Amino acid sequence: MIAAVFVLLSGIFDALDGKVARISSKASKRGDFVDHVIDRYSDAIILAAIAMSALCPVSFGLFAVIGVLLASYMGTQAQALGLSREYRGILGRADRLAVLIAVSLIMYLFQLGGSDVMNDLLGYTLMGWMMIYFGLAGNITALQRAWLIWKSLP
């Protein structure tokens, strides 16, 4: 539960920092760069922590980390090639954080109610299934973005 609260707070602050910088005319390339670096570290740490917990197999976590980081990389790679940043695809960062918070809260509420149903859904926890989804959707998003970027290049 505490982790879900911190992820929620992190997401709120991440959404606000750029807006505040733009409103106060303090937006900069350095600020944008730092924001992206912190986002990638945050993504990797959160998913690695879940992967190393008893909530899912490590292989699911590795699959999720690869998908999430490659999807983000493809988005910024478009910028590196002189295109606008690519946000399209089936799994963006905001979606991922929303799913992570929702799954954490659902698992917590079921445990409060004394139910163990979230710990055995066809052999995996709900968190394990979420990591499978992150891996699949993240890698599909990375491929979608790669294709969109490829089509945009001269």
C-alpha positions in Angstrom: 0.0 0.0 0.0 2.8 2.4 0.9 4.5 1.7 -2.4 1.3 2.5 -4.3 1.0 5.8 -2.5 4.6 6.7 -3.4 4.1 5.7 -7.0 0.9 7.9 -7.1 2.8 10.9 -5.6 5.7 10.3 -8.0 3.3 10.4 -10.9 1.6 13.5 -9.7 4.9 15.4 -9.2 6.1 14.1 -12.6 3.0 15.5 -14.3 3.3 18.8 -12.5 7.0 19.6 -12.7 7.1 20.3 -16.4 3.9 22.3 -16.3 5.2 24.5 -13.5 8.5 25.0 -15.3 6.6 26.1 -18.5 4.2 28.4 -16.6 7.1 30.0 -14.7 9.2 30.3 -17.9 11.9 28.1 -16.4 11.5 25.2 -18.9 14.9 24.1 -20.3 16.5 21.3 -22.3 18.4 20.4 -19.2 15.2 20.1 -17.1 13.6 18.0 -19.8 16.7 15.8 -19.9 16.8 15.4 -16.1 13.0 14.6 -16.1 13.6 11.8 -18.7 16.6 10.3 -16.8 14.6 10.3 -13.5 11.6 8.7 -15.2 13.7 5.9 -16.6 15.4 5.2 -13.3 12.1 5.3 -11.6 10.5 2.8 -14.1 13.5 0.4 -13.8 13.6 0.6 -10.0 9.9 0.0 -9.5 9.7 -2.9 -12.0 13.0 -4.5 -10.7 11.7 -4.3 -7.1 8.5 -6.1 -8.2 10.5 -8.6 -10.1 12.7 -9.4 -7.1 9.8 -9.8 -4.8 7.6 -12.9 -4.3 4.9 -11.3 -6.4 6.1 -12.5 -9.8 8.8 -14.6 -11.4 12.0 -12.6 -12.1 11.7 -13.5 -15.8 8.3 -11.6 -15.9 10.1 -8.6 -14.4 12.9 -8.7 -16.9 10.4 -8.9 -19.8 8.5 -5.9 -18.3 11.7 -3.8 -17.8 12.9 -4.5 -21.4 9.5 -3.6 -22.8 9.1 -0.4 -20.8 12.6 0.9 -21.4 12.5 0.1 -25.1 9.2 1.8 -25.5 10.6 4.9 -23.8 13.8 4.8 -25.8 11.9 4.6 -29.1 9.9 7.7 -28.0 13.0 9.8 -27.4 14.9 8.3 -30.4 12.4 10.1 -32.6 13.6 13.4 -31.1 17.3 12.4 -31.6 16.5 12.0 -35.3 15.0 15.5 -35.6 11.3 14.3 -35.4 8.9 15.2 -32.6 8.8 12.9 -29.6 6.8 9.7 -30.3 4.1 9.1 -27.6 1.8 6.8 -29.6 1.4 3.1 -28.8 -0.7 1.0 -26.5 1.2 1.5 -23.3 2.5 5.0 -22.3 4.0 5.9 -18.9 0.8 7.5 -17.5 -1.1 4.3 -18.4 1.5 2.1 -16.8 1.5 4.1 -13.6 -2.3 4.0 -13.4 -2.3 0.2 -13.9 0.4 -0.2 -11.3 -1.5 1.8 -8.7 -4.8 0.1 -9.5 -3.3 -3.4 -9.2 -1.5 -2.5 -6.0 -4.7 -1.2 -4.5 -6.8 -4.1 -5.6 -4.3 -6.6 -4.2 -4.2 -4.6 -0.9 -8.0 -4.4 -0.6 -8.4 -8.2 -1.2 -5.8 -8.9 1.4 -7.5 -6.6 3.9 -10.7 -8.6 3.3 -8.9 -11.8 4.1 -9.1 -13.1 0.5 -6.1 -14.8 -1.1 -7.8 -14.8 -4.6 -5.3 -12.2 -6.0 -2.4 -14.4 -5.1 -3.5 -17.3 -7.3 -4.9 -16.4 -10.7 -4.0 -19.4 -12.9 -0.8 -19.9 -10.9 0.4 -16.2 -10.7 -0.5 -13.2 -8.6 -2.4 -10.2 -10.1 1.0 -8.4 -10.0 2.6 -11.2 -12.0 -0.1 -10.8 -14.7 0.4 -7.1 -14.7 4.2 -7.6 -15.4 3.3 -10.0 -18.3 1.0 -7.2 -19.6 3.8 -4.6 -19.2 6.2 -6.8 -21.0 3.8 -7.6 -23.9 2.4 -4.1 -24.2 5.7 -2.4 -23.7 7.4 -4.4 -26.4 4.5 -4.0 -28.8 4.6 -0.2 -28.1 8.3 -0.1 -28.8 7.8 -1.9 -32.1 4.8 0.4 -33.0 7.0 3.5 -32.3 9.9 2.1 -34.3 7.6 1.6 -37.2 6.1 5.0 -37.0 9.5 6.6 -36.7 10.7 4.6 -39.7 7.8 5.7 -41.8 8.5 9.4 -40.9 12.1 9.3 -41.9 13.1 10.6 -45.4 
